[in-house]
Amino acid sequence: MSKQSFRDLKETIELKDGEIDELTMELESKKDEINKLKLYSTKLKYEKQNLEYKLDNEINNEKAKIKELDDLDKKIKEKQVIIDDKQDQVKYLRSLIDDYKNQIRQNTENLEVQLRKISKTYEGLLAQKDQIIEKQDENIKLLLKEKEEILKTNKTNIISLKRQNDNYRQLLEKYEK
């Protein structure tokens, strides 16, 4: 009977050692998951920077278009001086210039509307970015808290298993004597 119980104790110790190994592997797996989440967070930050860069480029392009329109307006004014010098063509050219000015005003108004839309979109994107970052920060905090809890649980389990192993070993030593 003592040999059988000794074997049972040995098998129990081996099972407990296996459980410790499984918990250690699970802990490593959780570490890998955390590292993947960190990489994903870095990727999102990079994508956010790219979006900001694209928005800046679009705004610069719109500014360049406005500058071109300002240059065109200056050219129109210069042509008006020339038109004033030519008495025969004054009426005809003024009507063309008035039409052109109206188009420029419409274009300017359209561009202003577009700039307002872009500004609103940019503000919306910034708000979304802030929300995403806050959610990511919360997720990271939760993951870190879960990691700490898992580590504490695993440590407790490991300590408990080690104590059980020690108790079994002591019992084995008693039976062997």
C-alpha positions in Angstrom: 0.0 0.0 0.0 2.8 2.4 0.7 4.4 1.9 -2.7 1.0 2.6 -4.4 0.5 5.8 -2.4 4.1 6.8 -3.1 3.4 6.4 -6.8 0.2 8.3 -6.5 2.1 11.1 -4.8 4.7 11.1 -7.5 2.0 11.3 -10.2 0.3 14.1 -8.3 3.6 16.0 -8.2 4.2 15.5 -11.9 0.7 16.7 -12.6 1.3 19.8 -10.5 4.6 20.4 -12.2 2.7 20.2 -15.5 0.1 22.7 -14.3 2.9 25.1 -13.3 4.4 24.7 -16.8 1.0 25.4 -18.4 0.5 28.5 -16.3 4.0 29.7 -17.2 3.2 29.2 -20.9 -0.1 31.0 -20.5 1.7 33.9 -18.8 4.1 34.1 -21.8 1.1 34.1 -24.1 -0.5 37.0 -22.3 2.8 38.9 -22.5 2.8 38.3 -26.3 -0.8 39.6 -26.5 0.2 42.7 -24.6 3.1 43.3 -27.0 0.8 42.9 -30.0 -1.5 45.5 -28.5 1.4 47.9 -28.0 2.3 47.4 -31.7 -1.3 48.0 -32.7 -1.4 51.2 -30.6 1.9 52.4 -32.3 0.3 51.6 -35.8 -2.8 53.7 -34.9 -0.6 56.6 -33.8 1.3 56.4 -37.1 -1.9 56.4 -39.1 -3.1 59.4 -37.1 0.0 61.3 -38.0 -0.4 60.4 -41.7 -4.0 61.7 -41.6 -2.8 65.0 -40.0 -0.2 65.3 -42.7 -2.7 64.8 -45.5 -5.1 67.4 -43.9 -2.2 69.9 -43.7 -1.4 69.3 -47.4 -5.1 69.8 -48.3 -5.2 73.0 -46.4 -2.0 74.2 -48.0 -3.4 73.4 -51.4 -6.5 75.4 -50.7 -4.4 78.3 -49.6 -2.5 78.1 -52.8 -5.7 78.2 -54.8 -6.9 81.3 -52.8 -3.5 82.9 -53.6 -4.0 82.1 -57.3 -7.4 83.7 -57.1 -5.9 86.8 -55.5 -3.3 87.0 -58.3 -6.1 86.7 -60.8 -7.9 89.5 -59.1 -4.8 91.7 -59.3 -4.5 90.9 -63.0 -8.1 91.9 -63.6 -7.5 95.2 -62.0 -4.5 95.8 -64.2 -6.6 95.0 -67.2 -9.2 97.5 -66.0 -6.7 100.3 -66.3 -5.8 99.3 -69.8 -9.5 99.1 -70.7 -10.1 102.6 -69.3 -7.4 103.8 -71.7 -9.3 102.3 -74.7 -12.5 104.4 -75.1 -14.0 102.4 -77.9 -14.0 99.0 -76.0 -14.9 100.3 -72.5 -18.5 99.2 -72.4 -17.9 95.7 -73.9 -14.8 95.0 -71.8 -16.5 96.2 -68.6 -19.4 93.8 -69.0 -16.9 91.0 -69.5 -14.9 92.1 -66.4 -18.1 92.3 -64.4 -19.0 88.8 -65.4 -15.5 87.6 -64.6 -15.7 89.3 -61.2 -19.0 87.6 -60.4 -17.4 84.3 -61.2 -14.5 85.1 -59.0 -16.8 86.1 -56.2 -18.8 82.9 -56.6 -15.6 80.9 -56.7 -14.3 82.7 -53.6 -17.6 82.1 -51.8 -17.5 78.5 -52.9 -13.9 78.2 -51.7 -14.9 79.9 -48.4 -17.7 77.4 -48.0 -15.3 74.6 -48.8 -12.8 75.9 -46.3 -15.5 76.0 -43.6 -16.4 72.5 -44.4 -12.8 71.4 -44.3 -12.4 73.2 -41.0 -15.5 71.4 -39.6 -14.2 68.1 -40.9 -10.8 68.7 -39.4 -12.4 69.6 -36.1 -14.4 66.4 -36.3 -11.4 64.3 -37.1 -9.5 65.9 -34.2 -12.3 65.0 -31.9 -12.4 61.5 -33.3 -8.7 61.2 -32.9 -9.0 62.3 -29.3 -11.7 59.8 -28.6 -9.7 57.0 -30.2 -6.7 57.9 -28.2 -8.8 58.0 -25.0 -10.3 54.7 -25.8 -6.9 53.2 -26.6 -5.6 54.6 -23.3 -8.5 53.1 -21.4 -8.0 49.8 -23.2 -4.3 49.8 -22.4 -5.1 50.6 -18.8 -7.6 47.8 -18.6 -5.2 45.4 -20.3 -2.4 46.4 -17.9 -4.8 45.9 -14.9 -5.9 42.5 -16.3 -2.2 41.6 -16.8 -1.4 42.5 -13.2 -4.4 40.6 -11.9 -3.4 37.6 -14.0 0.2 37.8 -12.8 -1.0 38.0 -9.2 -3.3 35.0 -9.7 -0.6 33.1 -11.4 1.9 33.9 -8.7 -0.7 32.8 -6.1 -1.3 29.6 -8.0 2.4 28.9 -8.4 3.0 29.5 -4.7 0.1 27.3 -3.9 1.3 24.6 -6.2 4.9 24.9 -4.9 3.5 24.5 -1.3 1.5 21.5 -2.3 4.6 20.0 -4.0 6.6 20.7 -0.9 3.9 19.0 1.3 3.8 16.0 -1.1 7.6 15.8 -1.0 7.6 15.9 2.7 5.0 13.2 2.8 7.1 11.1 0.3 10.1 11.6 2.5 8.1 10.4 5.5 7.0 7.3 3.6 10.5 6.6 2.3 11.9 6.6 5.8 
